[in-house]
């Protein structure tokens, strides 16, 4: 009876820490194409914002090429070892690696894993979270948001409503 109790507890703990649904990656493939909007930051700055998503590596990666006011960056989404990962090659000259924190109604939230990334908020400034809302009611619009944090706390949050072009 004691072993059954521990088995149930273990299975419950595993289910709480459930791995990403592989369908989340397939859903994100709907982003394929070019998107445009205005990135508005909480530090009262804004820039034109272009995202270009393409599917690569025999369907195993989604590439996001971005241009924010002339600064080019690259983000790669991939599904590996039962995890949906986002690796961002940043204009801040670092590489945050994020895992899917939650997905609900085509809204995806990623959190940066500082250990995997080799970054710490005590000394580095980097993107700490992303949100992508596919807006199922309109396949030609998405909401895109990210937060940059560092030694001084949150530097800014940026968001844009993007339109497919």
VEXZARO-637873 format. One record per residue (C-alpha): x, y, z; residue in one letter. Coordinates in Angstrom, 3 decimals, always signed. Each point is the difference from the previous one (the first is absolute). Layout:
! VEXZARO-637873
+----------+----------+----------+----+
!     east !    north !       up ! aa !
+----------+----------+----------+----+
!        X !        Y !        Z !  a !
...
+----------+----------+----------+----+
END
This chain:
! VEXZARO-637873
+----------+----------+----------+----+
!     east !    north !       up ! aa !
+----------+----------+----------+----+
!   +0.000 !   +0.000 !   +0.000 !  x !
!   +2.856 !   +2.358 !   +0.833 !  x !
!   +1.591 !   -0.650 !   -3.432 !  x !
!   -3.319 !   +0.730 !   -1.727 !  x !
!   -0.246 !   +3.324 !   +1.862 !  x !
!   +3.531 !   +1.019 !   -1.057 !  x !
!   -0.694 !   -1.079 !   -3.600 !  x !
!   -3.124 !   +2.178 !   -0.099 !  x !
!   +1.915 !   +2.969 !   +1.456 !  x !
!   +2.797 !   -0.503 !   -2.549 !  x !
!   -2.443 !   -0.166 !   -2.930 !  x !
!   -1.751 !   +3.137 !   +1.260 !  x !
!   +3.322 !   +1.849 !   +0.268 !  x !
!   +0.946 !   -1.069 !   -3.533 !  x !
!   -3.362 !   +1.186 !   -1.352 !  x !
!   +0.484 !   +3.400 !   +1.659 !  x !
!   +3.328 !   +0.274 !   -1.790 !  x !
!   -1.463 !   -1.270 !   -3.274 !  x !
!   +2.014 !   +0.421 !   -3.145 !  x !
!   -1.052 !   +2.242 !   -2.836 !  x !
!   -2.678 !   -1.227 !   -2.365 !  x !
!   +1.633 !   -0.603 !   -3.422 !  x !
!   -3.113 !   +1.569 !   -1.557 !  x !
!   +1.115 !   +3.374 !   +1.421 !  x !
!   +2.950 !   -0.020 !   -2.394 !  x !
!   -2.283 !   -0.906 !   -2.902 !  x !
!   -2.345 !   +2.835 !   +0.964 !  x !
!   +2.875 !   +2.508 !   -0.019 !  x !
!   +0.707 !   -0.967 !   -3.619 !  x !
!   -3.087 !   +2.093 !   -0.855 !  x !
!   +2.279 !   +3.021 !   +0.475 !  x !
!   +1.772 !   -0.755 !   -3.287 !  x !
!   +0.141 !   +3.174 !   -2.060 !  x !
!   +0.791 !   +3.673 !   +0.435 !  x !
!   -1.523 !   +2.242 !   +2.675 !  x !
!   +0.215 !   +3.755 !   +0.622 !  x !
!   -0.918 !   +2.280 !   +2.879 !  x !
!   +1.258 !   +2.668 !   +2.371 !  x !
!   +1.886 !   -1.125 !   +3.086 !  x !
!   -0.995 !   +2.143 !   +2.975 !  x !
!   +2.156 !   -0.120 !   +3.122 !  x !
!   -0.824 !   +0.964 !   +3.567 !  x !
!   +3.045 !   +2.336 !   -0.037 !  x !
!   -1.988 !   +2.248 !   -2.392 !  x !
!   +1.880 !   -1.026 !   -3.153 !  x !
!   -1.349 !   -1.702 !   -3.092 !  x !
!   +1.321 !   -1.350 !   -3.276 !  x !
!   -1.201 !   -1.636 !   -3.165 !  x !
!   -0.018 !   -3.759 !   +0.503 !  x !
!   +0.202 !   -2.685 !   -2.669 !  x !
!   -0.131 !   -3.742 !   +0.651 !  x !
!   +0.675 !   -2.625 !   -2.655 !  x !
!   -0.754 !   -3.608 !   +1.004 !  x !
!   +1.153 !   -2.965 !   -2.056 !  x !
!   -0.007 !   -3.736 !   +0.586 !  x !
!   +3.424 !   -1.631 !   -0.373 !  x !
!   +2.003 !   -3.171 !   +0.616 !  x !
!   -2.571 !   -2.428 !   -1.409 !  x !
!   -2.739 !   +1.557 !   +2.149 !  x !
!   +1.927 !   -0.273 !   +3.275 !  x !
!   +0.661 !   +3.722 !   +0.492 !  x !
!   -1.870 !   +3.263 !   -0.361 !  x !
!   +2.255 !   +2.950 !   -0.769 !  x !
!   -1.090 !   +3.469 !   +1.044 !  x !
!   +2.029 !   +2.771 !   -1.619 !  x !
!   -0.830 !   +3.346 !   +1.536 !  x !
!   +0.845 !   +3.571 !   -0.797 !  x !
!   -0.692 !   +2.558 !   +2.708 !  x !
!   +0.789 !   +3.495 !   -1.185 !  x !
!   +2.949 !   -1.311 !   -2.028 !  x !
!   +1.305 !   -2.487 !   +2.614 !  x !
!   -0.119 !   -3.532 !   -1.382 !  x !
!   -0.411 !   -3.024 !   +2.264 !  x !
!   -0.698 !   -3.720 !   -0.380 !  x !
!   -2.119 !   -2.340 !   +2.090 !  x !
!   -0.282 !   -3.748 !   -0.534 !  x !
!   -2.890 !   -2.068 !   +1.363 !  x !
!   +0.447 !   -3.753 !   +0.163 !  x !
!   -1.565 !   -2.985 !   +1.700 !  x !
!   +2.673 !   -2.133 !   +1.643 !  x !
!   -0.092 !   -2.647 !   +2.734 !  x !
!   -3.682 !   +0.703 !   +0.699 !  x !
!   +0.614 !   +3.745 !   +0.418 !  x !
!   -0.918 !   +2.953 !   -2.172 !  x !
!   +3.056 !   +2.251 !   +0.037 !  x !
!   +0.606 !   +3.541 !   -1.209 !  x !
!   +3.619 !   +1.051 !   -0.564 !  x !
!   +0.427 !   +3.717 !   -0.642 !  x !
!   +3.140 !   +1.501 !   -1.570 !  x !
!   -0.377 !   +3.493 !   +1.404 !  x !
!   +1.130 !   +3.459 !   -1.008 !  x !
!   +1.211 !   +0.243 !   +3.616 !  x !
!   +2.692 !   -2.493 !   -1.092 !  x !
!   -1.204 !   -2.920 !   +2.076 !  x !
!   -2.045 !   -3.166 !   -0.544 !  x !
!   -2.940 !   -0.573 !   +2.362 !  x !
!   -1.459 !   -3.507 !   -0.177 !  x !
!   -3.625 !   -0.207 !   +1.073 !  x !
!   -2.441 !   -2.802 !   +0.681 !  x !
!   -3.729 !   +0.029 !   -0.516 !  x !
!   -1.558 !   +1.008 !   +3.296 !  x !
!   -3.632 !   -0.318 !   -1.131 !  x !
!   -2.235 !   -0.171 !   -3.034 !  x !
!   -3.705 !   +0.696 !   +0.059 !  x !
!   -2.351 !   +0.876 !   -2.865 !  x !
!   +2.931 !   +0.589 !   -2.396 !  x !
!   +1.748 !   +2.299 !   +2.487 !  x !
!   +3.552 !   -1.133 !   +0.720 !  x !
!   +2.103 !   +1.194 !   +2.946 !  x !
!   +3.730 !   -0.707 !   +0.160 !  x !
!   +2.362 !   +0.591 !   +2.935 !  x !
!   +3.774 !   +0.271 !   -0.360 !  x !
!   +1.969 !   -2.728 !   +1.739 !  x !
!   +2.934 !   +2.028 !   +1.305 !  x !
!   +2.050 !   -3.100 !   +0.849 !  x !
!   -0.296 !   -1.414 !   -3.549 !  x !
!   +0.700 !   +3.444 !   -1.389 !  x !
!   +3.061 !   +0.694 !   +2.143 !  x !
!   -1.548 !   +3.329 !   +1.038 !  x !
!   -0.735 !   +1.535 !   +3.404 !  x !
!   -2.127 !   +3.007 !   +0.855 !  x !
!   +2.709 !   +1.154 !   +2.376 !  x !
!   +2.356 !   +0.827 !   -2.887 !  x !
!   -1.834 !   -0.454 !   -3.336 !  x !
!   -2.835 !   +1.762 !   -1.794 !  x !
!   -2.066 !   -2.349 !   -2.176 !  x !
!   -3.488 !   -0.962 !   -1.126 !  x !
!   -1.562 !   -1.848 !   +2.920 !  x !
!   -3.416 !   -0.852 !   -1.463 !  x !
!   -2.009 !   -0.121 !   -3.222 !  x !
!   -3.705 !   -0.224 !   -0.760 !  x !
!   -1.412 !   -0.800 !   -3.417 !  x !
!   -3.761 !   +0.080 !   -0.461 !  x !
!   -1.099 !   -1.458 !   -3.338 !  x !
!   -3.416 !   +1.670 !   +0.359 !  x !
!   -2.112 !   -2.881 !   -1.392 !  x !
!   -2.834 !   +2.411 !   -0.838 !  x !
!   +2.204 !   +1.600 !   -2.707 !  x !
!   +2.692 !   -2.110 !   -1.690 !  x !
!   +1.627 !   +3.158 !   -1.379 !  x !
!   +0.745 !   +1.573 !   +3.397 !  x !
!   +2.206 !   -0.957 !   +2.944 !  x !
!   +0.947 !   +1.669 !   +3.251 !  x !
!   +3.714 !   -0.161 !   +0.801 !  x !
!   +1.475 !   +1.031 !   +3.346 !  x !
!   +3.320 !   -0.363 !   +1.790 !  x !
!   +1.685 !   +1.273 !   +3.154 !  x !
!   +3.638 !   +1.019 !   +0.369 !  x !
!   +1.450 !   -0.140 !   +3.531 !  x !
!   +3.402 !   +0.502 !   +1.560 !  x !
!   +1.890 !   +1.082 !   +3.109 !  x !
!   -2.343 !   +2.976 !   +0.511 !  x !
!   -3.151 !   -2.165 !   -0.307 !  x !
!   -2.367 !   +0.201 !   -2.963 !  x !
!   +1.516 !   +2.282 !   -2.633 !  x !
!   -3.124 !   +0.034 !   -2.159 !  x !
!   -2.832 !   -2.037 !   -1.433 !  x !
!   -0.639 !   +0.230 !   -3.734 !  x !
!   -3.179 !   -0.937 !   -1.816 !  x !
!   -1.418 !   +0.202 !   -3.490 !  x !
!   -3.126 !   -0.968 !   -1.841 !  x !
!   +1.345 !   -1.518 !   -3.197 !  x !
!   -1.768 !   -0.359 !   -3.344 !  x !
!   +0.829 !   -2.621 !   -2.606 !  x !
!   +1.251 !   +1.516 !   -3.265 !  x !
+----------+----------+----------+----+
END
